[in-house]
């Protein structure tokens, strides 16, 4: 029977797909709300990670903590990324938190699919 090995790069992608990932440069802060996505674009790994059930929902608490830390460190701009940021269960709360903390710019990278849905 053959043994199955996982490539190290796949393990790092798997870890990133199930946790909050952040990047901060100067006054700009990016927060990745996981890899869940409602599209399956051929050029993007997020759709494949969703399809393979590798991407998992991420709790809101670590997202809010990351936003709070960024603002306390002087970040003035926050960018929400995904997968698809707008399908995160706590998306509205995360954006509201960023606005309440006084970020000058709140940027959302999105495919826009959720915007026409009633109640969004």
C-alpha positions, -999 to +999 in steps of 0.1 A: +000+000+000+014+034-010+019+061+016+004+094+011+026+125+016+016+160+018+038+186+002+050+213+026+036+241+005+001+224+007+004+223+044+012+261+046-018+268+023-040+246+045-029+265+076-035+298+059-069+287+047-081+280+082-068+311+101-068+349+100-038+361+080-026+397+084+000+419+068+009+454+080+030+479+062+032+514+077-002+528+080-018+501+059-031+468+072-045+439+053-066+411+069-075+379+050-108+365+062-099+330+050-101+313+017-139+305+014-152+317-019-185+316-038-167+316-072-144+291-088-121+312-109-095+292-128-067+316-118-073+316-080-066+289-054-094+300-030-121+284-051-102+252-052-096+253-015-134+258-009-142+230-033-117+206-016-132+216+018-098+228+029-110+264+035-130+267+067-150+295+083-129+317+106-143+329+139-150+366+143-131+371+175-096+368+160-106+391+132-118+418+156-086+413+177-065+418+146-084+450+136-080+464+171-042+456+171-038+473+137-056+505+148-036+506+181-004+503+161-014+534+140-029+518+109-051+542+091-062+520+062-076+484+065-082+461+036-104+431+039-094+402+016-105+366+010-113+342-006-143+363-007-145+387+022-182+394+019-192+357+027-175+357+060-202+354+087-188+383+106-181+405+076-206+433+085-194+433+122-157+435+111-163+464+088-184+482+114-156+477+140-131+492+116-153+522+110-160+526+147-123+526+154-117+555+130-099+539+101-097+566+074-100+540+047-118+507+047-111+487+015-129+455+004-115+432-022-146+414-035-161+397-066-193+417-059-216+386-061-232+392-027-242+429-032-274+424-051-287+398-026-316+412-005-305+417+031-269+420+023 
